[in-house]
Amino acid sequence: MKKIILLMVLIFSFPLTFMADKLKPMDLEESLKDENISYDLSNYSYGENKVNIYLFRGSGCSHCRDFLEFVSTTLVKDYSDYFNLVSYEVWYNKENDNLKTLVMQHFNVTKSGVPFIVIGDKYYIGFGSSRGQDIIDALMEEYNKSDRIDVVKNIIDEQNSSKNEEENLDKEQDINKEENDEVNEIKVNQGQKFTDKYDIKELLLIGFVIVVCVSILVVLFIMFGPKRKK
């Protein structure tokens, strides 16, 4: 009975494990809900022309919560026209954490911690009230650039491109394998047509008859063939 229960748990937990390994970004509202922070986002909406503020956070992290509260109050109130908030929870999501590692490698950062905040080509580790103005300055500097940089988006695009190349290579290898299998199958079938038509005993008998016939012909040729003049 215990084995059956364990098997059922594994079966039902597998989809949840699979889902947890997917890269999962959250927008501002989802992030605030995840941290049980009250909010009013009537003055905030997503915009394609805005600067993306990326937050790599741990669920339940107090400093991450402080940053989200800063965003939901100060930034939403005075700078809602300039930014989108995108967060990645990294303590319980492996793929989100892998993305954070890639971003840290881009910046040559060895010190790991959350919150890890990225705006354009700038990053910040940790958050306190004194850092609020740094965030605002980085946001407005990036927004006013004629050629903006989005490090996190570029890394995600590169990863997706690599995955697509790998998938295409795998497909090409599968096609080549199928073609080779078809050629081998044709060769096997061609050889098998003859063996299917005659079994082993029949093949041996045919071989024996051929040998006997050749032997008789050789004997007849020797006996009755043209004789050499002495």
TORVEX-670565 format. One record per atom (N, C-alpha, C): x negated, y negated, z negated; atom name; residue number from 1. Coordinates in Angstrom, 3 decimals. Each point is the difference from the previous one (the first is absolute). Example, Ala and Ser with C-alpha at 12.3 -4.5 7.8 and 13.67 -1.06 7.14 Angstrom:
BEGIN
R        u        v        w pamar nufi
R  -13.190    5.690   -7.800     N    1
R    0.890   -1.190    0.000    CA    1
R   -0.900   -1.200    0.000     C    1
R    0.350   -1.050    0.720     N    2
R   -0.820   -1.190   -0.060    CA    2
R    0.770   -1.090   -0.730     C    2
***
This chain:
BEGIN
R        u        v        w pamar nufi
R   -0.837    1.216    0.000     N    1
R    0.837   -1.216    0.000    CA    1
R   -0.869   -1.261    0.000     C    1
R   -1.104    0.061   -0.788     N    2
R   -0.884   -1.165   -0.075    CA    2
R   -0.644   -0.277    1.351     C    2
R   -0.353    1.086    0.707     N    3
R   -0.612   -0.163    1.319    CA    3
R    0.968   -0.653    0.978     C    3
R    1.271    0.375   -0.093     N    4
R    1.019   -0.578    0.889    CA    4
R    0.167   -1.487   -0.274     C    4
R    0.030   -0.363   -1.297     N    5
R    0.154   -1.411   -0.381    CA    5
R   -1.200   -0.808    0.495     C    5
R   -1.230    0.559   -0.180     N    6
R   -1.209   -0.685    0.450    CA    6
R    0.018   -0.205    1.506     C    6
R    0.454    1.019    0.740     N    7
R    0.081   -0.094    1.451    CA    7
R    0.980   -1.091    0.420     C    7
R    1.151   -0.085   -0.674     N    8
R    0.996   -1.027    0.329    CA    8
R   -0.556   -1.400   -0.258     C    8
R   -0.755   -0.151   -1.103     N    9
R   -0.597   -1.303   -0.321    CA    9
R   -0.981   -0.424    1.078     C    9
R   -0.836    0.960    0.450     N   10
R   -0.973   -0.307    1.050    CA   10
R    0.680   -0.384    1.299     C   10
R    1.071    0.727    0.338     N   11
R    0.720   -0.276    1.250    CA   11
R    0.598   -1.394   -0.002     C   11
R    0.625   -0.386   -1.131     N   12
R    0.674   -1.301   -0.039    CA   12
R   -0.974   -1.148   -0.251     C   12
R   -1.162    0.287   -0.586     N   13
R   -0.955   -1.069   -0.263    CA   13
R   -0.872   -0.292    1.207     C   13
R   -0.096    0.947    0.958     N   14
R   -0.858   -0.195    1.166    CA   14
R    0.405   -1.221    0.822     C   14
R    1.288   -0.198    0.330     N   15
R    0.364   -1.204    0.773    CA   15
R   -0.356   -1.281   -0.714     C   15
R    0.134   -0.017   -1.346     N   16
R   -0.324   -1.206   -0.746    CA   16
R   -1.494   -0.277    0.066     C   16
R   -0.818    1.044   -0.086     N   17
R   -1.442   -0.153    0.102    CA   17
R   -0.390   -0.512    1.370     C   17
R    0.650    0.532    1.031     N   18
R   -0.297   -0.413    1.375    CA   18
R    0.335   -1.470    0.195     C   18
R    1.142   -0.427   -0.525     N   19
R    0.418   -1.389    0.136    CA   19
R   -0.950   -0.936   -0.737     C   19
R   -0.527    0.451   -1.158     N   20
R   -0.871   -0.853   -0.803    CA   20
R   -1.310   -0.300    0.712     C   20
R   -0.382    0.834    0.952     N   21
R   -1.260   -0.171    0.701    CA   21
R    0.112   -0.941    1.193     C   21
R    1.174   -0.523    0.272     N   22
R    0.175   -0.940    1.105    CA   22
R   -0.363   -1.412   -0.450     C   22
R   -0.593   -0.757    0.935     N   23
R   -0.276   -1.401   -0.271    CA   23
R    1.325   -0.719   -0.209     C   23
R    0.142   -0.677   -1.145     N   24
R    1.288   -0.587   -0.338    CA   24
R   -0.163   -1.448   -0.472     C   24
R    0.174   -0.952    0.905     N   25
R   -0.014   -1.404   -0.419    CA   25
R    1.349   -0.400   -0.593     C   25
R   -0.023   -0.985   -0.874     N   26
R    1.228   -0.562   -0.569    CA   26
R    0.032   -1.496    0.260     C   26
R    1.189   -0.518    0.278     N   27
R    0.120   -1.449    0.134    CA   27
R    0.146   -0.611   -1.392     C   27
R    0.198   -1.299   -0.058     N   28
R    0.042   -0.690   -1.286    CA   28
R    1.149    0.493   -0.871     C   28
R    1.181    0.114    0.579     N   29
R    1.156    0.429   -0.792    CA   29
R   -0.194    1.411   -0.552     C   29
R   -0.487    0.916    0.829     N   30
R   -0.238    1.372   -0.450    CA   30
R   -1.046    0.035   -1.111     C   30
R   -1.021   -0.829    0.125     N   31
R   -1.058   -0.043   -1.011    CA   31
R    0.523   -0.513   -1.334     C   31
R    0.821   -1.039    0.065     N   32
R    0.572   -0.556   -1.233    CA   32
R    0.937    0.999   -0.674     C   32
R    0.789    0.693    0.801     N   33
R    0.888    1.025   -0.550    CA   33
R   -0.799    1.125   -0.638     C   33
R   -1.104    0.373    0.650     N   34
R   -0.818    1.096   -0.506    CA   34
R   -0.594   -0.330   -1.366     C   34
R   -0.237   -1.287   -0.252     N   35
R   -0.564   -0.421   -1.283    CA   35
R    1.065   -0.571   -0.948     C   35
R    1.270    0.136    0.397     N   36
R    1.118   -0.475   -0.838    CA   36
R   -0.141   -1.485   -0.350     C   36
R   -0.346   -0.797    1.008     N   37
R   -0.142   -1.442   -0.176    CA   37
R    1.237   -0.676    0.580     C   37
R    0.629   -0.833   -0.785     N   38
R    1.165   -0.741    0.489    CA   38
R   -0.460   -1.040    1.017     C   38
R    0.851   -0.277    0.985     N   39
R   -0.447   -0.883    1.081    CA   39
R    1.175   -0.687    0.668     C   39
R   -0.335   -1.076    0.698     N   40
R    0.930   -0.704    0.874    CA   40
R   -0.747   -0.287    1.299     C   40
R    0.328    0.754    1.047     N   41
R   -0.698   -0.131    1.275    CA   41
R    0.870   -0.682    1.055     C   41
R    0.954   -0.770   -0.453     N   42
R    0.871   -0.698    0.951    CA   42
R   -0.779   -1.011    0.835     C   42
R   -1.163   -0.419   -0.502     N   43
R   -0.830   -0.966    0.718    CA   43
R   -1.134    0.678    0.768     C   43
R    0.046    1.342    0.084     N   44
R   -1.118    0.732    0.606    CA   44
R    0.515    0.967    1.052     C   44
R   -0.720    0.097    1.108     N   45
R    0.323    0.977    1.044    CA   45
R   -1.265    0.343    0.768     C   45
R   -0.009    1.169    0.596     N   46
R   -1.160    0.431    0.786    CA   46
R   -0.087   -0.816    1.292     C   46
R   -1.220   -0.329    0.413     N   47
R   -0.209   -0.727    1.251    CA   47
R   -1.259    0.474    0.697     C   47
R    0.071    0.205    1.301     N   48
R   -1.148    0.512    0.753    CA   48
R   -1.139   -1.010    0.075     C   48
R    0.305   -1.278   -0.107     N   49
R   -1.033   -1.029    0.113    CA   49
R   -0.632   -0.338   -1.346     C   49
R    0.384    0.738   -1.033     N   50
R   -0.532   -0.277   -1.332    CA   50
R   -1.264    0.812   -0.266     C   50
R   -0.716   -0.400   -1.028     N   51
R   -1.210    0.712   -0.417    CA   51
R    0.389    1.162   -0.903     C   51
R   -0.576    1.160    0.254     N   52
R    0.257    1.160   -0.851    CA   52
R   -0.924   -0.018   -1.213     C   52
R    0.612    0.029   -1.175     N   53
R   -0.749    0.186   -1.238    CA   53
R    0.126    1.473   -0.375     C   53
R   -1.130    0.694   -0.056     N   54
R    0.018    1.432   -0.311    CA   54
R   -0.371    0.208   -1.466     C   54
R    0.806    0.803   -0.660     N   55
R   -0.229    0.313   -1.407    CA   55
R   -0.140    1.507   -0.170     C   55
R   -1.183    0.445   -0.406     N   56
R   -0.198    1.401   -0.371    CA   56
R    0.128    0.064   -1.516     C   56
R    0.979    0.756   -0.461     N   57
R    0.351   -0.048   -1.405    CA   57
R    0.241    1.394   -0.559     C   57
R    0.022    0.056   -1.321     N   58
R    0.379    1.225   -0.690    CA   58
R    1.332   -0.212   -0.685     C   58
R    0.892    0.961    0.136     N   59
R    1.317   -0.134   -0.622    CA   59
R   -0.152   -0.024   -1.521     C   59
R    0.453   -1.089   -0.611     N   60
R   -0.125   -0.148   -1.447    CA   60
R   -1.217   -0.809   -0.413     C   60
R   -0.836   -0.391    0.947     N   61
R   -1.182   -0.811   -0.301    CA   61
R    0.450   -1.413   -0.411     C   61
R   -0.446   -0.454   -1.179     N   62
R    0.471   -1.286   -0.539    CA   62
R   -0.474   -1.183    0.848     C   62
R   -1.239    0.049    0.478     N   63
R   -0.511   -1.116    0.811    CA   63
R    0.653   -0.024    1.392     C   63
R    0.346    1.177    0.502     N   64
R    0.739    0.052    1.272    CA   64
R    1.381   -0.628   -0.182     C   64
R    0.588    0.305   -1.126     N   65
R    1.315   -0.582   -0.310    CA   65
R   -0.103   -1.523   -0.121     C   65
R   -1.080   -0.472   -0.626     N   66
R   -0.200   -1.446   -0.132    CA   66
R   -0.078   -0.661    1.378     C   66
R   -0.694    0.652    0.913     N   67
R   -0.127   -0.574    1.345    CA   67
R    1.351   -0.030    0.708     C   67
R    0.767    1.083   -0.123     N   68
R    1.322    0.034    0.636    CA   68
R    0.919   -1.073   -0.588     C   68
R   -0.104   -0.228   -1.280     N   69
R    0.809   -1.068   -0.618    CA   69
R   -0.439   -1.374    0.511     C   69
R   -1.300   -0.165    0.202     N   70
R   -0.515   -1.251    0.573    CA   70
R    0.540   -0.195    1.416     C   70
R    0.017    1.080    0.784     N   71
R    0.512   -0.081    1.369    CA   71
R    1.490   -0.323   -0.005     C   71
R    0.765    0.689   -0.865     N   72
R    1.466   -0.150    0.004    CA   72
R    0.459   -1.348   -0.533     C   72
R   -0.874   -0.682   -0.704     N   73
R    0.377   -1.315   -0.539    CA   73
R   -0.697   -1.110    0.781     C   73
R   -1.295   -0.179   -0.230     N   74
R   -0.737   -1.120    0.586    CA   74
R   -0.035    0.053    1.532     C   74
R   -0.428    1.143    0.548     N   75
R   -0.138    0.070    1.456    CA   75
R    1.345   -0.044    0.703     C   75
R    0.970    0.728   -0.508     N   76
R    1.332    0.000    0.627    CA   76
R    0.630   -1.382   -0.088     C   76
R   -0.235   -0.680   -1.093     N   77
R    0.611   -1.316   -0.201    CA   77
R   -0.606   -1.060    0.923     C   77
R   -1.334   -0.022    0.098     N   78
R   -0.661   -1.101    0.701    CA   78
R   -0.666    0.372    1.324     C   78
R   -0.190    1.304    0.250     N   79
R   -0.772    0.393    1.198    CA   79
R    0.673    1.138    0.779     C   79
R    1.296    0.120   -0.121     N   80
R    0.704    1.118    0.635    CA   80
R   -0.076   -0.037    1.523     C   80
R   -0.287   -1.166    0.575     N   81
R   -0.073   -0.112    1.462    CA   81
R   -1.332    0.496    0.559     C   81
R   -0.928    0.357   -0.881     N   82
R   -1.349    0.267    0.468    CA   82
R   -0.468    1.459   -0.152     C   82
R    0.710    0.834   -0.718     N   83
R   -0.553    1.324   -0.291    CA   83
R    1.045    1.118    0.027     C   83
R   -0.506    1.211    0.274     N   84
R    0.715    1.256   -0.246    CA   84
R   -0.801    0.775   -1.044     C   84
R    0.681    0.639   -0.909     N   85
R   -0.682    0.843   -0.977    CA   85
R    0.165    1.462    0.396     C   85
R   -1.135    0.701    0.138     N   86
R    0.006    1.427    0.295    CA   86
R   -0.820    0.691   -1.082     C   86
R    0.610    0.957   -0.705     N   87
R   -0.730    0.670   -1.072    CA   87
R   -0.125    1.490    0.255     C   87
R   -1.090    0.571   -0.525     N   88
R   -0.254    1.440    0.085    CA   88
R   -0.298    0.523   -1.402     C   88
R    0.853    0.880   -0.480     N   89
R   -0.235    0.629   -1.304    CA   89
R   -1.051    1.090    0.181     C   89
R   -1.103   -0.073   -0.771     N   90
R   -1.151    0.881    0.258    CA   90
R   -0.258    1.045   -1.084     C   90
R    0.686   -0.084   -1.123     N   91
R   -0.235    0.977   -1.062    CA   91
R    0.694    1.333    0.274     C   91
R    1.115   -0.068    0.671     N   92
R    0.804    1.214    0.227    CA   92
R    0.164    0.336    1.478     C   92
R   -0.642   -0.747    0.861     N   93
R    0.095    0.260    1.436    CA   93
R   -1.407    0.091    0.581     C   93
R   -0.389    1.194    0.417     N   94
R   -1.362    0.253    0.472    CA   94
R   -0.333   -0.786    1.259     C   94
R    0.940   -0.044    0.961     N   95
R   -0.266   -0.704    1.253    CA   95
R   -0.145   -1.500   -0.227     C   95
R    0.803   -0.562   -0.886     N   96
R   -0.150   -1.417   -0.346    CA   96
R   -1.382   -0.258   -0.604     C   96
R   -0.443    0.919   -0.856     N   97
R   -1.304   -0.142   -0.631    CA   97
R   -1.120    0.132    1.033     C   97
R    0.180    0.891    0.974     N   98
R   -0.989    0.140    1.069    CA   98
R   -0.134   -1.292    0.802     C   98
R    1.139   -0.641    0.256     N   99
R   -0.029   -1.281    0.716    CA   99
R   -0.757   -1.041   -0.818     C   99
R    0.261   -0.033   -1.290     N  100
R   -0.715   -0.938   -0.883    CA  100
R   -1.513    0.247    0.077     C  100
R   -0.399    1.260    0.020     N  101
R   -1.427    0.340    0.086    CA  101
R   -0.610   -0.519    1.297     C  101
R    0.721    0.152    1.111     N  102
R   -0.489   -0.492    1.290    CA  102
R   -0.150   -1.521   -0.006     C  102
R    0.966   -0.673   -0.615     N  103
R   -0.059   -1.468   -0.070    CA  103
R   -1.185   -0.432   -0.869     C  103
R   -0.208    0.706   -1.112     N  104
R   -1.138   -0.315   -0.871    CA  104
R   -1.319    0.214    0.736     C  104
R   -0.082    1.066    0.791     N  105
R   -1.213    0.259    0.782    CA  105
R   -0.247   -1.107    1.012     C  105
R    1.076   -0.530    0.573     N  106
R   -0.135   -1.102    0.962    CA  106
R   -0.661   -1.207   -0.667     C  106
R    0.387   -0.260   -1.249     N  107
R   -0.536   -1.150   -0.726    CA  107
R   -1.276    0.338   -0.777     C  107
R   -0.472    1.255    0.135     N  108
R   -1.178    0.461   -0.757    CA  108
R    0.200   -0.158   -1.512     C  108
R    1.207    0.328   -0.437     N  109
R    0.332   -0.087   -1.420    CA  109
R   -0.228    1.363   -0.649     C  109
R   -0.754    0.005   -1.089     N  110
R   -0.248    1.246   -0.733    CA  110
R    0.793    0.054   -1.304     C  110
R    0.385   -1.145   -0.502     N  111
R    0.776   -0.054   -1.236    CA  111
R    1.470    0.229    0.325     C  111
R    0.555    1.081   -0.530     N  112
R    1.394    0.337    0.280    CA  112
R    0.893   -0.475   -1.136     C  112
R    1.189   -0.449    0.363     N  113
R    0.955   -0.436   -1.014    CA  113
R    1.251   -0.552    0.644     C  113
R    1.029   -0.153   -0.800     N  114
R    1.247   -0.599    0.461    CA  114
R    0.399   -1.089   -0.987     C  114
R    0.689   -1.019    0.492     N  115
R    0.417   -0.182    1.387    CA  115
R   -1.188   -0.337    0.913     C  115
R    0.079    0.507    1.220     N  116
R   -0.967   -0.327    1.047    CA  116
R    0.782   -0.757    1.060     C  116
R   -0.290   -1.298    0.135     N  117
R    0.809   -0.893    0.828    CA  117
R   -0.806   -0.425    1.225     C  117
R    0.619    0.074    1.177     N  118
R   -0.678   -0.379    1.234    CA  118
R    0.842   -1.031    0.746     C  118
R   -0.639   -1.120    0.337     N  119
R    0.641   -1.047    0.795    CA  119
R   -0.957   -0.360    1.127     C  119
R    0.377    0.325    1.240     N  120
R   -0.899   -0.261    1.124    CA  120
R   -1.275    0.799   -0.149     C  120
R   -1.134   -0.706   -0.076     N  121
R   -1.289    0.662   -0.178    CA  121
R   -0.564   -0.230   -1.402     C  121
R    0.879   -0.299   -0.943     N  122
R   -0.400   -0.201   -1.393    CA  122
R    0.664    1.054   -0.886     C  122
R   -0.671    0.342   -1.094     N  123
R    0.566    0.977   -0.929    CA  123
R   -0.219   -0.466   -1.448     C  123
R    0.848    0.495   -0.878     N  124
R   -0.093   -0.319   -1.423    CA  124
R    0.299    1.275   -0.793     C  124
R   -0.798    0.230   -1.013     N  125
R    0.228    1.154   -0.883    CA  125
R    0.435   -0.536   -1.353     C  125
R    1.156    0.460   -0.452     N  126
R    0.551   -0.473   -1.266    CA  126
R    0.800   -1.279    0.175     C  126
R    0.785   -0.320   -1.014     N  127
R    0.795   -1.230    0.073    CA  127
R    0.248   -0.542   -1.398     C  127
R   -0.177   -1.327   -0.098     N  128
R    0.336   -0.733   -1.210    CA  128
R    0.545   -1.348    0.393     C  128
R    0.496   -0.750   -0.961     N  129
R    0.621   -1.289    0.316    CA  129
R   -0.967   -0.952    0.703     C  129
R   -1.293    0.125   -0.300     N  130
R   -0.990   -0.897    0.606    CA  130
R   -0.236    0.304    1.477     C  130
R    0.442    1.167    0.451     N  131
R   -0.231    0.379    1.390    CA  131
R    1.138   -0.439    0.912     C  131
R    1.074   -0.479   -0.539     N  132
R    1.148   -0.399    0.799    CA  132
R   -0.339   -1.011    1.077     C  132
R   -0.798   -1.011   -0.350     N  133
R   -0.345   -1.035    0.972    CA  133
R   -0.895    0.556    1.095     C  133
R   -0.865    0.963   -0.336     N  134
R   -0.846    0.641    1.018    CA  134
R    0.861    0.700    1.050     C  134
R    1.057    0.659   -0.457     N  135
R    0.917    0.704    0.903    CA  135
R    0.696   -0.988    0.922     C  135
R    0.462   -1.108   -0.574     N  136
R    0.691   -1.022    0.794    CA  136
R   -0.941   -0.600    1.039     C  136
R   -1.229   -0.323   -0.420     N  137
R   -0.979   -0.592    0.920    CA  137
R   -0.314    0.963    1.149     C  137
R   -0.190    1.280   -0.315     N  138
R   -0.314    0.998    1.034    CA  138
R    1.171    0.160    0.957     C  138
R    1.224   -0.011   -0.533     N  139
R    1.201    0.121    0.824    CA  139
R    0.110   -1.146    0.986     C  139
R   -0.127   -1.222   -0.491     N  140
R    0.174   -1.162    0.868    CA  140
R   -1.163   -0.125    0.999     C  140
R   -1.201    0.380   -0.426     N  141
R   -1.143   -0.046    0.917    CA  141
R    0.219    0.978    1.155     C  141
R    0.472    1.192   -0.307     N  142
R    0.233    0.998    1.041    CA  142
R    1.162   -0.415    0.895     C  142
R    1.049   -0.556   -0.594     N  143
R    1.177   -0.414    0.773    CA  143
R   -0.358   -1.079    1.016     C  143
R   -0.904   -0.898   -0.363     N  144
R   -0.344   -1.129    0.865    CA  144
R   -1.070    0.333    1.039     C  144
R   -0.507    1.231   -0.021     N  145
R   -1.001    0.399    0.988    CA  145
R    0.644    0.160    1.375     C  145
R   -0.739   -0.367    1.043     N  146
R    0.495    0.220    1.362    CA  146
R   -0.162    1.466    0.407     C  146
R   -0.992    0.659   -0.575     N  147
R   -0.258    1.412    0.292    CA  147
R   -0.025    0.770   -1.319     C  147
R    1.132    0.503   -0.398     N  148
R    0.110    0.670   -1.294    CA  148
R   -0.627    1.396    0.034     C  148
R   -0.393    0.443   -1.163     N  149
R   -0.582    1.336   -0.160    CA  149
R    0.886    0.798   -0.962     C  149
R    0.329    1.225    0.394     N  150
R    0.787    0.890   -0.859    CA  150
R   -0.776    1.305   -0.140     C  150
R   -0.879    0.038   -0.988     N  151
R   -0.912    1.130   -0.167    CA  151
R    0.760    1.315   -0.194     C  151
R    0.997   -0.018   -0.868     N  152
R    0.722    1.239   -0.323    CA  152
R    0.732    0.531    1.227     C  152
R    0.685   -0.886    0.723     N  153
R    0.725    0.425    1.209    CA  153
R   -0.963    0.582    1.033     C  153
R   -1.168   -0.632    0.154     N  154
R   -0.986    0.496    0.962    CA  154
R   -0.479    1.399   -0.370     C  154
R   -0.208    0.237   -1.281     N  155
R   -0.448    1.322   -0.459    CA  155
R    1.077    1.043    0.251     C  155
R    1.257   -0.349   -0.290     N  156
R    1.115    0.928    0.236    CA  156
R    0.120    0.318    1.481     C  156
R   -0.129   -1.034    0.849     N  157
R    0.080    0.214    1.456    CA  157
R   -1.124    0.910    0.484     C  157
R   -1.208   -0.184   -0.548     N  158
R   -1.134    0.847    0.382    CA  158
R    0.247    1.450   -0.404     C  158
R    0.551    0.192   -1.194     N  159
R    0.288    1.361   -0.470    CA  159
R    1.060    0.667    0.872     C  159
R    1.028   -0.754    0.350     N  160
R    1.056    0.548    0.862    CA  160
R   -0.537    0.339    1.378     C  160
R   -0.890   -0.861    0.514     N  161
R   -0.595    0.252    1.310    CA  161
R   -0.854    1.265   -0.029     C  161
R   -0.762    0.184   -1.085     N  162
R   -0.837    1.199   -0.134    CA  162
R    0.860    1.251   -0.071     C  162
R    1.111   -0.100   -0.751     N  163
R    0.899    1.143   -0.123    CA  163
R    0.613    0.360    1.350     C  163
R    0.374   -1.044    0.759     N  164
R    0.584    0.244    1.322    CA  164
R   -1.014    0.667    0.929     C  164
R   -1.265   -0.454   -0.068     N  165
R   -1.048    0.610    0.829    CA  165
R   -0.206    1.462   -0.384     C  165
R    0.014    0.289   -1.306     N  166
R   -0.157    1.377   -0.463    CA  166
R    1.173    0.867    0.453     C  166
R    1.214   -0.575   -0.100     N  167
R    1.179    0.750    0.431    CA  167
R   -0.050    0.282    1.499     C  167
R   -0.422   -1.005    0.783     N  168
R   -0.105    0.204    1.452    CA  168
R   -1.056    1.042    0.335     C  168
R   -1.120   -0.021   -0.745     N  169
R   -1.056    0.993    0.220    CA  169
R    0.503    1.397   -0.344     C  169
R    0.741    0.092   -1.117     N  170
R    0.563    1.297   -0.382    CA  170
R    0.973    0.510    1.058     C  170
R    0.825   -0.920    0.540     N  171
R    0.951    0.394    1.041    CA  171
R   -0.729    0.489    1.243     C  171
R   -1.092   -0.732    0.368     N  172
R   -0.772    0.381    1.185    CA  172
R   -0.638    1.379   -0.199     C  172
R   -0.507    0.244   -1.208     N  173
R   -0.597    1.299   -0.305    CA  173
R    1.049    1.105    0.041     C  173
R    1.201   -0.311   -0.499     N  174
R    1.087    0.983    0.035    CA  174
R    0.383    0.336    1.437     C  174
R    0.057   -1.047    0.859     N  175
R    0.350    0.218    1.411    CA  175
R   -1.056    0.874    0.674     C  175
R   -1.292   -0.316   -0.257     N  176
R   -1.083    0.799    0.585    CA  176
R    0.058    1.440   -0.485     C  176
R    0.323    0.173   -1.268     N  177
R    0.098    1.348   -0.564    CA  177
R    1.138    0.776    0.654     C  177
R    1.139   -0.701    0.188     N  178
R    1.146    0.650    0.639    CA  178
R   -0.341    0.397    1.432     C  178
R   -0.714   -0.895    0.719     N  179
R   -0.381    0.305    1.380    CA  179
R   -0.946    1.196    0.049     C  179
R   -0.976    0.034   -0.933     N  180
R   -0.931    1.136   -0.051    CA  180
R    0.722    1.291   -0.348     C  180
R    0.962   -0.113   -0.919     N  181
R    0.775    1.183   -0.385    CA  181
R    0.798    0.527    1.183     C  181
R    0.543   -0.932    0.801     N  182
R    0.783    0.417    1.175    CA  182
R   -0.891    0.709    1.014     C  182
R   -1.231   -0.553    0.218     N  183
R   -0.933    0.627    0.948    CA  183
R   -0.382    1.394   -0.481     C  183
R   -0.312    0.105   -1.293     N  184
R   -0.378    1.309   -0.552    CA  184
R    1.143    0.990    0.079     C  184
R    1.215   -0.527   -0.212     N  185
R    1.174    0.883    0.052    CA  185
R    0.210    0.523    1.422     C  185
R   -0.250   -0.874    1.007     N  186
R    0.141    0.423    1.403    CA  186
R   -1.006    1.098    0.311     C  186
R   -1.273   -0.200   -0.462     N  187
R   -1.031    0.999    0.246    CA  187
R    0.358    1.330   -0.656     C  187
R    0.489   -0.068   -1.224     N  188
R    0.381    1.214   -0.719    CA  188
R    1.161    0.696    0.701     C  188
R    0.965   -0.824    0.428     N  189
R    1.174    0.572    0.678    CA  189
R   -0.387    0.664    1.321     C  189
R   -0.943   -0.667    0.727     N  190
R   -0.433    0.576    1.269    CA  190
R   -0.698    1.343   -0.218     C  190
R   -0.813    0.065   -1.022     N  191
R   -0.671    1.263   -0.300    CA  191
R    0.951    1.033   -0.542     C  191
R    0.998   -0.490   -0.702     N  192
R    0.932    0.939   -0.626    CA  192
R    0.996    0.568    0.998     C  192
R    0.226   -0.739    1.121     N  193
R    0.946    0.517    1.000    CA  193
R   -0.453    1.354    0.517     C  193
R   -1.322    0.106    0.221     N  194
R   -0.517    1.262    0.523    CA  194
R    0.055    1.092   -1.064     C  194
R   -0.392   -0.357   -1.214     N  195
R    0.007    1.005   -1.073    CA  195
R    1.407    0.366   -0.408     C  195
R    0.939   -0.940    0.163     N  196
R    1.397    0.323   -0.293    CA  196
R    0.559    0.978    1.022     C  196
R   -0.483   -0.126    1.261     N  197
R    0.523    0.853    1.070    CA  197
R   -0.479    1.447   -0.169     C  197
R   -1.226    0.145   -0.475     N  198
R   -0.550    1.347   -0.194    CA  198
R   -0.492    0.123   -1.443     C  198
R    0.317    1.131   -0.648     N  199
R   -0.530    0.219   -1.334    CA  199
R   -1.399    0.591    0.105     C  199
R   -0.673    0.241   -1.109     N  200
R   -1.384    0.461   -0.021    CA  200
R   -0.164    1.349    0.688     C  200
R    0.907    0.931   -0.252     N  201
R   -0.097    1.334    0.607    CA  201
R    0.083   -0.084    1.522     C  201
R    0.930   -0.872    0.464     N  202
R    0.155   -0.136    1.448    CA  202
R   -1.248   -0.617    0.614     C  202
R   -0.610   -0.978   -0.696     N  203
R   -1.213   -0.621    0.511    CA  203
R   -1.148    1.003    0.067     C  203
R   -0.121    0.834   -1.011     N  204
R   -1.046    1.028    0.000    CA  204
R    0.210    1.009    1.139     C  204
R    1.275    0.359    0.215     N  205
R    0.320    0.950    1.067    CA  205
R   -0.329   -0.579    1.366     C  205
R    0.349   -1.282    0.177     N  206
R   -0.300   -0.680    1.272    CA  206
R   -1.506   -0.055    0.223     C  206
R   -0.751   -0.297   -1.051     N  207
R   -1.448   -0.043    0.118    CA  207
R   -0.577    1.363    0.363     C  207
R    0.553    1.041   -0.630     N  208
R   -0.481    1.355    0.277    CA  208
R    0.269    0.390    1.454     C  208
R    1.196   -0.331    0.472     N  209
R    0.365    0.319    1.382    CA  209
R   -0.923   -0.714    0.974     C  209
R   -0.307   -1.268   -0.281     N  210
R   -0.885   -0.771    0.870    CA  210
R   -1.381    0.635    0.053     C  210
R   -0.508    0.386   -1.162     N  211
R   -1.324    0.633   -0.053    CA  211
R   -0.016    1.295    0.795     C  211
R    1.050    0.838   -0.162     N  212
R    0.085    1.273    0.718    CA  212
R    0.051   -0.221    1.498     C  212
R    0.827   -0.970    0.413     N  213
R    0.139   -0.292    1.436    CA  213
R   -1.324   -0.453    0.604     C  213
R   -0.711   -0.876   -0.711     N  214
R   -1.292   -0.486    0.498    CA  214
R   -0.985    1.154    0.096     C  214
R    0.020    0.865   -1.016     N  215
R   -0.908    1.156    0.004    CA  215
R    0.279    0.911    1.185     C  215
R    1.276    0.288    0.289     N  216
R    0.372    0.854    1.135    CA  216
R   -0.466   -0.613    1.309     C  216
R    0.194   -1.315    0.116     N  217
R   -0.420   -0.685    1.232    CA  217
R   -1.503    0.099    0.191     C  217
R   -0.742   -0.147   -1.074     N  218
R   -1.457    0.109    0.084    CA  218
R   -0.414    1.398    0.448     C  218
R    0.638    1.041   -0.574     N  219
R   -0.318    1.381    0.360    CA  219
R    0.325    0.261    1.470     C  219
R    1.195   -0.455    0.437     N  220
R    0.400    0.188    1.399    CA  220
R   -0.951   -0.698    0.951     C  220
R   -0.454   -1.186   -0.403     N  221
R   -0.922   -0.741    0.865    CA  221
R   -1.317    0.751    0.137     C  221
R   -0.456    0.561   -1.098     N  222
R   -1.256    0.763    0.042    CA  222
R    0.135    1.241    0.868     C  222
R    1.127    0.689   -0.128     N  223
R    0.191    1.267    0.716    CA  223
R    0.284   -0.216    1.477     C  223
R    0.829   -0.921    0.331     N  224
R    0.476   -0.133    1.374    CA  224
R   -0.424   -1.301    0.690     C  224
R   -0.738   -0.783   -0.684     N  225
R   -0.424   -1.251    0.603    CA  225
R   -1.043    0.230    1.068     C  225
R   -0.373   -1.055    0.747     N  226
R   -1.003    0.136    1.050    CA  226
R   -1.309    0.488   -0.572     C  226
R   -0.592    1.042    0.642     N  227
R   -1.236    0.587   -0.461    CA  227
R   -1.174   -0.660    0.727     C  227
R   -1.108   -0.108   -0.730     N  228
R   -1.199   -0.579    0.579    CA  228
R   -0.684    1.047    0.912     C  228
R   -0.543   -0.455    1.060     N  229
R   -0.738    0.883    0.929    CA  229
R   -1.343    0.340   -0.628     C  229
R   -0.355    1.307    0.119     N  230
R   -1.276    0.422   -0.511    CA  230
R   -1.091   -0.363    0.989     C  230
***
